[in-house]
């Protein structure tokens, strides 16, 4: 379980603040450029610019 808002930064240790990731992606998320946010109880994943150039230009 990956805490979307880290416990050390005040995030709750509850499934409402978590997403399931494999070991590899869980340990590389902070340095990969990918972002995960919770929106209305659902995870929203934002790709880094090198994957989704349109998102970085606001299109």
PQR file of N, CA, C, O and H, with PARSE charges and radii, in Angstrom:
ATOM      1  N   UNK A   1       0.851  -1.177   0.000 -0.4000 1.5000
ATOM      2  CA  UNK A   1       0.000   0.000   0.000 -0.0000 2.0000
ATOM      3  C   UNK A   1       0.893   1.236   0.000  0.5500 1.7000
ATOM      4  O   UNK A   1       1.793   1.363   0.830 -0.5500 1.4000
ATOM      5  N   UNK A   2       0.641   2.126  -0.920 -0.4000 1.5000
ATOM      6  CA  UNK A   2       1.365   3.401  -0.992 -0.0000 2.0000
ATOM      7  C   UNK A   2       0.470   4.480  -0.402  0.5500 1.7000
ATOM      8  O   UNK A   2      -0.675   4.647  -0.822 -0.5500 1.4000
ATOM      9  H   UNK A   2      -0.090   2.023  -1.595  0.4000 1.0000
ATOM     10  N   UNK A   3       0.999   5.212   0.577 -0.4000 1.5000
ATOM     11  CA  UNK A   3       0.262   6.340   1.146 -0.0000 2.0000
ATOM     12  C   UNK A   3       0.390   7.523   0.196  0.5500 1.7000
ATOM     13  O   UNK A   3       1.499   7.981  -0.079 -0.5500 1.4000
ATOM     14  H   UNK A   3       1.929   5.076   0.919  0.4000 1.0000
ATOM     15  N   UNK A   4      -0.725   8.015  -0.301 -0.4000 1.5000
ATOM     16  CA  UNK A   4      -0.710   9.148  -1.231 -0.0000 2.0000
ATOM     17  C   UNK A   4      -0.139  10.376  -0.532  0.5500 1.7000
ATOM     18  O   UNK A   4       0.752  11.034  -1.068 -0.5500 1.4000
ATOM     19  H   UNK A   4      -1.626   7.643  -0.078  0.4000 1.0000
ATOM     20  N   UNK A   5      -0.639  10.687   0.650 -0.4000 1.5000
ATOM     21  CA  UNK A   5      -0.022  11.699   1.503 -0.0000 2.0000
ATOM     22  C   UNK A   5       0.732  10.934   2.580  0.5500 1.7000
ATOM     23  O   UNK A   5       0.133  10.240   3.402 -0.5500 1.4000
ATOM     24  H   UNK A   5      -1.362  10.151   1.086  0.4000 1.0000
ATOM     25  N   UNK A   6       2.051  11.068   2.564 -0.4000 1.5000
ATOM     26  CA  UNK A   6       2.887  10.289   3.468 -0.0000 2.0000
ATOM     27  C   UNK A   6       2.501  10.498   4.925  0.5500 1.7000
ATOM     28  O   UNK A   6       2.153  11.603   5.342 -0.5500 1.4000
ATOM     29  H   UNK A   6       2.538  11.632   1.896  0.4000 1.0000
ATOM     30  N   UNK A   7       2.568   9.426   5.678 -0.4000 1.5000
ATOM     31  CA  UNK A   7       2.251   9.488   7.101 -0.0000 2.0000
ATOM     32  C   UNK A   7       3.149  10.500   7.810  0.5500 1.7000
ATOM     33  O   UNK A   7       2.695  11.215   8.703 -0.5500 1.4000
ATOM     34  H   UNK A   7       2.850   8.529   5.338  0.4000 1.0000
ATOM     35  N   UNK A   8       4.423  10.561   7.412 -0.4000 1.5000
ATOM     36  CA  UNK A   8       5.356  11.505   8.032 -0.0000 2.0000
ATOM     37  C   UNK A   8       4.996  12.961   7.744  0.5500 1.7000
ATOM     38  O   UNK A   8       5.501  13.871   8.401 -0.5500 1.4000
ATOM     39  H   UNK A   8       4.791   9.980   6.686  0.4000 1.0000
ATOM     40  N   UNK A   9       4.123  13.180   6.758 -0.4000 1.5000
ATOM     41  CA  UNK A   9       3.670  14.539   6.425 -0.0000 2.0000
ATOM     42  C   UNK A   9       2.218  14.764   6.845  0.5500 1.7000
ATOM     43  O   UNK A   9       1.549  15.669   6.345 -0.5500 1.4000
ATOM     44  H   UNK A   9       3.713  12.441   6.224  0.4000 1.0000
ATOM     45  N   UNK A  10       1.746  13.934   7.762 -0.4000 1.5000
ATOM     46  CA  UNK A  10       0.411  14.121   8.316 -0.0000 2.0000
ATOM     47  C   UNK A  10      -0.685  13.307   7.656  0.5500 1.7000
ATOM     48  O   UNK A  10      -1.852  13.437   8.025 -0.5500 1.4000
ATOM     49  H   UNK A  10       2.290  13.200   8.168  0.4000 1.0000
ATOM     50  N   UNK A  11      -0.337  12.472   6.687 -0.4000 1.5000
ATOM     51  CA  UNK A  11      -1.337  11.642   6.015 -0.0000 2.0000
ATOM     52  C   UNK A  11      -1.836  10.517   6.899  0.5500 1.7000
ATOM     53  O   UNK A  11      -1.070   9.951   7.679 -0.5500 1.4000
ATOM     54  H   UNK A  11       0.611  12.367   6.387  0.4000 1.0000
ATOM     55  N   UNK A  12      -3.106  10.190   6.787 -0.4000 1.5000
ATOM     56  CA  UNK A  12      -3.654   9.113   7.607 -0.0000 2.0000
ATOM     57  C   UNK A  12      -3.179   7.736   7.129  0.5500 1.7000
ATOM     58  O   UNK A  12      -2.901   7.538   5.947 -0.5500 1.4000
ATOM     59  H   UNK A  12      -3.728  10.650   6.154  0.4000 1.0000
ATOM     60  N   UNK A  13      -3.094   6.808   8.056 -0.4000 1.5000
ATOM     61  CA  UNK A  13      -2.765   5.424   7.702 -0.0000 2.0000
ATOM     62  C   UNK A  13      -4.079   4.666   7.520  0.5500 1.7000
ATOM     63  O   UNK A  13      -4.450   3.814   8.328 -0.5500 1.4000
ATOM     64  H   UNK A  13      -3.321   6.969   9.016  0.4000 1.0000
ATOM     65  N   UNK A  14      -4.759   5.002   6.444 -0.4000 1.5000
ATOM     66  CA  UNK A  14      -6.085   4.448   6.153 -0.0000 2.0000
ATOM     67  C   UNK A  14      -6.154   4.152   4.661  0.5500 1.7000
ATOM     68  O   UNK A  14      -5.460   4.785   3.867 -0.5500 1.4000
ATOM     69  H   UNK A  14      -4.458   5.693   5.787  0.4000 1.0000
ATOM     70  N   UNK A  15      -6.975   3.207   4.285 -0.4000 1.5000
ATOM     71  CA  UNK A  15      -7.086   2.850   2.872 -0.0000 2.0000
ATOM     72  C   UNK A  15      -7.611   3.992   2.007  0.5500 1.7000
ATOM     73  O   UNK A  15      -7.401   3.984   0.794 -0.5500 1.4000
ATOM     74  H   UNK A  15      -7.540   2.692   4.931  0.4000 1.0000
ATOM     75  N   UNK A  16      -8.288   4.971   2.602 -0.4000 1.5000
ATOM     76  CA  UNK A  16      -8.749   6.133   1.833 -0.0000 2.0000
ATOM     77  C   UNK A  16      -7.579   7.002   1.360  0.5500 1.7000
ATOM     78  O   UNK A  16      -7.750   7.870   0.503 -0.5500 1.4000
ATOM     79  H   UNK A  16      -8.459   4.977   3.587  0.4000 1.0000
ATOM     80  N   UNK A  17      -6.404   6.765   1.919 -0.4000 1.5000
ATOM     81  CA  UNK A  17      -5.209   7.522   1.567 -0.0000 2.0000
ATOM     82  C   UNK A  17      -4.199   6.605   0.873  0.5500 1.7000
ATOM     83  O   UNK A  17      -3.006   6.909   0.846 -0.5500 1.4000
ATOM     84  H   UNK A  17      -6.265   6.060   2.615  0.4000 1.0000
ATOM     85  N   UNK A  18      -4.657   5.508   0.325 -0.4000 1.5000
ATOM     86  CA  UNK A  18      -3.708   4.559  -0.239 -0.0000 2.0000
ATOM     87  C   UNK A  18      -4.100   4.018  -1.595  0.5500 1.7000
ATOM     88  O   UNK A  18      -5.274   3.958  -1.960 -0.5500 1.4000
ATOM     89  H   UNK A  18      -5.626   5.261   0.348  0.4000 1.0000
ATOM     90  N   UNK A  19      -3.067   3.624  -2.330 -0.4000 1.5000
ATOM     91  CA  UNK A  19      -3.246   2.938  -3.607 -0.0000 2.0000
ATOM     92  C   UNK A  19      -2.312   1.736  -3.621  0.5500 1.7000
ATOM     93  O   UNK A  19      -1.248   1.749  -3.001 -0.5500 1.4000
ATOM     94  H   UNK A  19      -2.113   3.672  -2.033  0.4000 1.0000
ATOM     95  N   UNK A  20      -2.726   0.702  -4.335 -0.4000 1.5000
ATOM     96  CA  UNK A  20      -1.892  -0.480  -4.444 -0.0000 2.0000
ATOM     97  C   UNK A  20      -0.925  -0.322  -5.605  0.5500 1.7000
ATOM     98  O   UNK A  20      -1.332  -0.047  -6.734 -0.5500 1.4000
ATOM     99  H   UNK A  20      -3.590   0.691  -4.839  0.4000 1.0000
ATOM    100  N   UNK A  21       0.345  -0.496  -5.322 -0.4000 1.5000
ATOM    101  CA  UNK A  21       1.394  -0.449  -6.329 -0.0000 2.0000
ATOM    102  C   UNK A  21       2.286  -1.668  -6.136  0.5500 1.7000
ATOM    103  O   UNK A  21       2.421  -2.175  -5.022 -0.5500 1.4000
ATOM    104  H   UNK A  21       0.676  -0.720  -4.405  0.4000 1.0000
ATOM    105  N   UNK A  22       2.889  -2.135  -7.212 -0.4000 1.5000
ATOM    106  CA  UNK A  22       3.863  -3.207  -7.067 -0.0000 2.0000
ATOM    107  C   UNK A  22       5.099  -2.655  -6.351  0.5500 1.7000
ATOM    108  O   UNK A  22       5.270  -1.439  -6.263 -0.5500 1.4000
ATOM    109  H   UNK A  22       2.779  -1.723  -8.116  0.4000 1.0000
ATOM    110  N   UNK A  23       5.951  -3.533  -5.846 -0.4000 1.5000
ATOM    111  CA  UNK A  23       7.124  -3.133  -5.085 -0.0000 2.0000
ATOM    112  C   UNK A  23       7.988  -2.145  -5.873  0.5500 1.7000
ATOM    113  O   UNK A  23       8.400  -1.111  -5.346 -0.5500 1.4000
ATOM    114  H   UNK A  23       5.812  -4.520  -5.917  0.4000 1.0000
ATOM    115  N   UNK A  24       8.252  -2.468  -7.123 -0.4000 1.5000
ATOM    116  CA  UNK A  24       9.117  -1.640  -7.970 -0.0000 2.0000
ATOM    117  C   UNK A  24       8.592  -0.208  -8.074  0.5500 1.7000
ATOM    118  O   UNK A  24       9.336   0.742  -7.830 -0.5500 1.4000
ATOM    119  H   UNK A  24       7.917  -3.307  -7.551  0.4000 1.0000
ATOM    120  N   UNK A  25       7.337  -0.051  -8.428 -0.4000 1.5000
ATOM    121  CA  UNK A  25       6.774   1.286  -8.611 -0.0000 2.0000
ATOM    122  C   UNK A  25       6.571   2.015  -7.279  0.5500 1.7000
ATOM    123  O   UNK A  25       6.684   3.239  -7.221 -0.5500 1.4000
ATOM    124  H   UNK A  25       6.733  -0.823  -8.625  0.4000 1.0000
ATOM    125  N   UNK A  26       6.279   1.284  -6.229 -0.4000 1.5000
ATOM    126  CA  UNK A  26       6.128   1.900  -4.914 -0.0000 2.0000
ATOM    127  C   UNK A  26       7.434   2.577  -4.489  0.5500 1.7000
ATOM    128  O   UNK A  26       7.412   3.687  -3.958 -0.5500 1.4000
ATOM    129  H   UNK A  26       6.187   0.290  -6.276  0.4000 1.0000
ATOM    130  N   UNK A  27       8.548   1.923  -4.717 -0.4000 1.5000
ATOM    131  CA  UNK A  27       9.841   2.455  -4.284 -0.0000 2.0000
ATOM    132  C   UNK A  27      10.442   3.467  -5.258  0.5500 1.7000
ATOM    133  O   UNK A  27      11.417   4.136  -4.917 -0.5500 1.4000
ATOM    134  H   UNK A  27       8.566   1.021  -5.148  0.4000 1.0000
ATOM    135  N   UNK A  28       9.889   3.590  -6.447 -0.4000 1.5000
ATOM    136  CA  UNK A  28      10.438   4.524  -7.424 -0.0000 2.0000
ATOM    137  C   UNK A  28       9.507   5.721  -7.709  0.5500 1.7000
ATOM    138  O   UNK A  28       9.856   6.607  -8.489 -0.5500 1.4000
ATOM    139  H   UNK A  28       9.097   3.046  -6.725  0.4000 1.0000
ATOM    140  N   UNK A  29       8.356   5.740  -7.091 -0.4000 1.5000
ATOM    141  CA  UNK A  29       7.366   6.775  -7.378 -0.0000 2.0000
ATOM    142  C   UNK A  29       7.897   8.182  -7.117  0.5500 1.7000
ATOM    143  O   UNK A  29       7.668   9.081  -7.925 -0.5500 1.4000
ATOM    144  H   UNK A  29       8.072   5.020  -6.457  0.4000 1.0000
ATOM    145  N   UNK A  30       8.592   8.386  -6.021 -0.4000 1.5000
ATOM    146  CA  UNK A  30       9.047   9.734  -5.654 -0.0000 2.0000
ATOM    147  C   UNK A  30      10.098  10.296  -6.605  0.5500 1.7000
ATOM    148  O   UNK A  30      10.270  11.513  -6.670 -0.5500 1.4000
ATOM    149  H   UNK A  30       8.778   7.656  -5.364  0.4000 1.0000
ATOM    150  N   UNK A  31      10.801   9.446  -7.340 -0.4000 1.5000
ATOM    151  CA  UNK A  31      11.862   9.922  -8.238 -0.0000 2.0000
ATOM    152  C   UNK A  31      11.514   9.755  -9.715  0.5500 1.7000
ATOM    153  O   UNK A  31      12.323  10.082 -10.583 -0.5500 1.4000
ATOM    154  H   UNK A  31      10.661   8.458  -7.287  0.4000 1.0000
ATOM    155  N   UNK A  32      10.318   9.248 -10.005 -0.4000 1.5000
ATOM    156  CA  UNK A  32       9.961   8.925 -11.388 -0.0000 2.0000
ATOM    157  C   UNK A  32       9.257  10.052 -12.137  0.5500 1.7000
ATOM    158  O   UNK A  32       9.189  10.027 -13.366 -0.5500 1.4000
ATOM    159  H   UNK A  32       9.660   8.982  -9.300  0.4000 1.0000
ATOM    160  N   UNK A  33       8.731  11.038 -11.413 -0.4000 1.5000
ATOM    161  CA  UNK A  33       7.980  12.111 -12.058 -0.0000 2.0000
ATOM    162  C   UNK A  33       6.481  11.880 -12.074  0.5500 1.7000
ATOM    163  O   UNK A  33       5.723  12.802 -12.376 -0.5500 1.4000
ATOM    164  H   UNK A  33       8.786  11.058 -10.414  0.4000 1.0000
ATOM    165  N   UNK A  34       6.034  10.668 -11.756 -0.4000 1.5000
ATOM    166  CA  UNK A  34       4.602  10.382 -11.673 -0.0000 2.0000
ATOM    167  C   UNK A  34       4.056  10.954 -10.381  0.5500 1.7000
ATOM    168  O   UNK A  34       4.761  10.991  -9.373 -0.5500 1.4000
ATOM    169  H   UNK A  34       6.650   9.920 -11.511  0.4000 1.0000
ATOM    170  N   UNK A  35       2.813  11.399 -10.397 -0.4000 1.5000
ATOM    171  CA  UNK A  35       2.161  11.937  -9.202 -0.0000 2.0000
ATOM    172  C   UNK A  35       0.826  11.247  -9.000  0.5500 1.7000
ATOM    173  O   UNK A  35       0.105  10.967  -9.958 -0.5500 1.4000
ATOM    174  H   UNK A  35       2.240  11.369 -11.216  0.4000 1.0000
ATOM    175  N   UNK A  36       0.509  10.977  -7.755 -0.4000 1.5000
ATOM    176  CA  UNK A  36      -0.796  10.403  -7.412 -0.0000 2.0000
ATOM    177  C   UNK A  36      -1.457  11.321  -6.406  0.5500 1.7000
ATOM    178  O   UNK A  36      -0.844  11.723  -5.417 -0.5500 1.4000
ATOM    179  H   UNK A  36       1.094  11.204  -6.977  0.4000 1.0000
ATOM    180  N   UNK A  37      -2.715  11.649  -6.666 -0.4000 1.5000
ATOM    181  CA  UNK A  37      -3.518  12.473  -5.760 -0.0000 2.0000
ATOM    182  C   UNK A  37      -4.827  11.737  -5.517  0.5500 1.7000
ATOM    183  O   UNK A  37      -5.263  10.944  -6.351 -0.5500 1.4000
ATOM    184  H   UNK A  37      -3.212  11.323  -7.470  0.4000 1.0000
ATOM    185  N   UNK A  38      -5.445  11.994  -4.392 -0.4000 1.5000
ATOM    186  CA  UNK A  38      -6.778  11.465  -4.137 -0.0000 2.0000
ATOM    187  C   UNK A  38      -7.774  12.576  -4.430  0.5500 1.7000
ATOM    188  O   UNK A  38      -7.656  13.681  -3.902 -0.5500 1.4000
ATOM    189  H   UNK A  38      -5.092  12.638  -3.714  0.4000 1.0000
ATOM    190  N   UNK A  39      -8.750  12.278  -5.270 -0.4000 1.5000
ATOM    191  CA  UNK A  39      -9.808  13.232  -5.617 -0.0000 2.0000
ATOM    192  C   UNK A  39     -11.152  12.573  -5.350  0.5500 1.7000
ATOM    193  O   UNK A  39     -11.544  11.628  -6.034 -0.5500 1.4000
ATOM    194  H   UNK A  39      -8.845  11.380  -5.699  0.4000 1.0000
ATOM    195  N   UNK A  40     -11.838  13.076  -4.365 -0.4000 1.5000
ATOM    196  CA  UNK A  40     -13.153  12.551  -3.980 -0.0000 2.0000
ATOM    197  C   UNK A  40     -13.084  11.049  -3.715  0.5500 1.7000
ATOM    198  O   UNK A  40     -13.971  10.288  -4.101 -0.5500 1.4000
ATOM    199  H   UNK A  40     -11.520  13.844  -3.809  0.4000 1.0000
ATOM    200  N   UNK A  41     -12.005  10.646  -3.044 -0.4000 1.5000
ATOM    201  CA  UNK A  41     -11.858   9.250  -2.659 -0.0000 2.0000
ATOM    202  C   UNK A  41     -11.328   8.323  -3.740  0.5500 1.7000
ATOM    203  O   UNK A  41     -11.253   7.112  -3.534 -0.5500 1.4000
ATOM    204  H   UNK A  41     -11.285  11.264  -2.730  0.4000 1.0000
ATOM    205  N   UNK A  42     -10.964   8.870  -4.876 -0.4000 1.5000
ATOM    206  CA  UNK A  42     -10.437   8.053  -5.980 -0.0000 2.0000
ATOM    207  C   UNK A  42      -9.041   8.545  -6.359  0.5500 1.7000
ATOM    208  O   UNK A  42      -8.773   9.746  -6.362 -0.5500 1.4000
ATOM    209  H   UNK A  42     -11.025   9.854  -5.043  0.4000 1.0000
ATOM    210  N   UNK A  43      -8.161   7.603  -6.677 -0.4000 1.5000
ATOM    211  CA  UNK A  43      -6.812   8.034  -7.071 -0.0000 2.0000
ATOM    212  C   UNK A  43      -6.792   8.653  -8.464  0.5500 1.7000
ATOM    213  O   UNK A  43      -7.437   8.154  -9.386 -0.5500 1.4000
ATOM    214  H   UNK A  43      -8.378   6.627  -6.675  0.4000 1.0000
ATOM    215  N   UNK A  44      -6.057   9.726  -8.603 -0.4000 1.5000
ATOM    216  CA  UNK A  44      -5.835  10.396  -9.879 -0.0000 2.0000
ATOM    217  C   UNK A  44      -4.336  10.335 -10.136  0.5500 1.7000
ATOM    218  O   UNK A  44      -3.542  10.764  -9.299 -0.5500 1.4000
ATOM    219  H   UNK A  44      -5.533  10.131  -7.854  0.4000 1.0000
ATOM    220  N   UNK A  45      -3.949   9.807 -11.284 -0.4000 1.5000
ATOM    221  CA  UNK A  45      -2.537   9.648 -11.616 -0.0000 2.0000
ATOM    222  C   UNK A  45      -2.174  10.631 -12.712  0.5500 1.7000
ATOM    223  O   UNK A  45      -2.812  10.674 -13.763 -0.5500 1.4000
ATOM    224  H   UNK A  45      -4.594   9.459 -11.964  0.4000 1.0000
ATOM    225  N   UNK A  46      -1.140  11.420 -12.452 -0.4000 1.5000
ATOM    226  CA  UNK A  46      -0.650  12.396 -13.424 -0.0000 2.0000
ATOM    227  C   UNK A  46       0.698  11.916 -13.942  0.5500 1.7000
ATOM    228  O   UNK A  46       1.621  11.656 -13.170 -0.5500 1.4000
ATOM    229  H   UNK A  46      -0.622  11.385 -11.598  0.4000 1.0000
ATOM    230  N   UNK A  47       0.792  11.806 -15.249 -0.4000 1.5000
ATOM    231  CA  UNK A  47       2.035  11.347 -15.882 -0.0000 2.0000
ATOM    232  C   UNK A  47       3.064  12.471 -15.923  0.5500 1.7000
ATOM    233  O   UNK A  47       2.702  13.647 -15.958 -0.5500 1.4000
ATOM    234  H   UNK A  47       0.043  12.018 -15.876  0.4000 1.0000
ATOM    235  N   UNK A  48       4.346  12.110 -15.919 -0.4000 1.5000
ATOM    236  CA  UNK A  48       5.378  13.140 -16.070 -0.0000 2.0000
ATOM    237  C   UNK A  48       5.361  13.721 -17.480  0.5500 1.7000
ATOM    238  O   UNK A  48       4.808  13.123 -18.404 -0.5500 1.4000
ATOM    239  H   UNK A  48       4.640  11.154 -15.890  0.4000 1.0000
ATOM    240  N   UNK A  49       5.968  14.883 -17.630 -0.4000 1.5000
ATOM    241  CA  UNK A  49       5.965  15.578 -18.926 -0.0000 2.0000
ATOM    242  C   UNK A  49       6.535  14.717 -20.048  0.5500 1.7000
ATOM    243  O   UNK A  49       6.048  14.783 -21.176 -0.5500 1.4000
ATOM    244  H   UNK A  49       6.416  15.368 -16.880  0.4000 1.0000
ATOM    245  N   UNK A  50       7.546  13.917 -19.764 -0.4000 1.5000
ATOM    246  CA  UNK A  50       8.158  13.109 -20.821 -0.0000 2.0000
ATOM    247  C   UNK A  50       7.220  12.033 -21.353  0.5500 1.7000
ATOM    248  O   UNK A  50       7.474  11.464 -22.415 -0.5500 1.4000
ATOM    249  H   UNK A  50       7.942  13.862 -18.847  0.4000 1.0000
ATOM    250  N   UNK A  51       6.140  11.744 -20.632 -0.4000 1.5000
ATOM    251  CA  UNK A  51       5.139  10.774 -21.086 -0.0000 2.0000
ATOM    252  C   UNK A  51       3.965  11.493 -21.747  0.5500 1.7000
ATOM    253  O   UNK A  51       3.487  11.072 -22.800 -0.5500 1.4000
ATOM    254  H   UNK A  51       5.933  12.206 -19.769  0.4000 1.0000
ATOM    255  N   UNK A  52       3.505  12.574 -21.127 -0.4000 1.5000
ATOM    256  CA  UNK A  52       2.301  13.283 -21.581 -0.0000 2.0000
ATOM    257  C   UNK A  52       2.626  14.759 -21.800  0.5500 1.7000
ATOM    258  O   UNK A  52       2.372  15.592 -20.930 -0.5500 1.4000
ATOM    259  H   UNK A  52       3.893  12.916 -20.271  0.4000 1.0000
ATOM    260  N   UNK A  53       3.181  15.074 -22.950 -0.4000 1.5000
ATOM    261  CA  UNK A  53       3.565  16.457 -23.248 -0.0000 2.0000
ATOM    262  C   UNK A  53       2.359  17.403 -23.313  0.5500 1.7000
ATOM    263  O   UNK A  53       2.493  18.583 -22.989 -0.5500 1.4000
ATOM    264  H   UNK A  53       3.388  14.397 -23.657  0.4000 1.0000
ATOM    265  N   UNK A  54       1.202  16.916 -23.719 -0.4000 1.5000
ATOM    266  CA  UNK A  54       0.003  17.755 -23.818 -0.0000 2.0000
ATOM    267  C   UNK A  54      -0.405  18.275 -22.443  0.5500 1.7000
ATOM    268  O   UNK A  54      -0.878  19.405 -22.325 -0.5500 1.4000
ATOM    269  H   UNK A  54       1.093  15.958 -23.983  0.4000 1.0000
ATOM    270  N   UNK A  55      -0.228  17.466 -21.409 -0.4000 1.5000
ATOM    271  CA  UNK A  55      -0.614  17.894 -20.057 -0.0000 2.0000
ATOM    272  C   UNK A  55       0.257  19.049 -19.587  0.5500 1.7000
ATOM    273  O   UNK A  55      -0.215  19.917 -18.854 -0.5500 1.4000
ATOM    274  H   UNK A  55       0.156  16.548 -21.505  0.4000 1.0000
ATOM    275  N   UNK A  56       1.504  19.073 -19.993 -0.4000 1.5000
ATOM    276  CA  UNK A  56       2.404  20.136 -19.539 -0.0000 2.0000
ATOM    277  C   UNK A  56       2.148  21.458 -20.256  0.5500 1.7000
ATOM    278  O   UNK A  56       2.540  22.517 -19.766 -0.5500 1.4000
ATOM    279  H   UNK A  56       1.888  18.367 -20.589  0.4000 1.0000
ATOM    280  N   UNK A  57       1.493  21.400 -21.413 -0.4000 1.5000
ATOM    281  CA  UNK A  57       1.204  22.631 -22.162 -0.0000 2.0000
ATOM    282  C   UNK A  57      -0.201  23.129 -21.916  0.5500 1.7000
ATOM    283  O   UNK A  57      -0.582  24.185 -22.421 -0.5500 1.4000
ATOM    284  H   UNK A  57       1.175  20.540 -21.811  0.4000 1.0000
ATOM    285  N   UNK A  58      -0.989  22.376 -21.140 -0.4000 1.5000
ATOM    286  CA  UNK A  58      -2.345  22.803 -20.823 -0.0000 2.0000
ATOM    287  C   UNK A  58      -3.357  22.513 -21.903  0.5500 1.7000
ATOM    288  O   UNK A  58      -4.452  23.074 -21.882 -0.5500 1.4000
ATOM    289  H   UNK A  58      -0.679  21.518 -20.730  0.4000 1.0000
ATOM    290  N   UNK A  59      -3.028  21.664 -22.837 -0.4000 1.5000
ATOM    291  CA  UNK A  59      -3.989  21.334 -23.910 -0.0000 2.0000
ATOM    292  C   UNK A  59      -5.003  20.344 -23.471  0.5500 1.7000
ATOM    293  O   UNK A  59      -5.875  19.966 -24.253 -0.5500 1.4000
ATOM    294  H   UNK A  59      -2.138  21.208 -22.854  0.4000 1.0000
TER
END
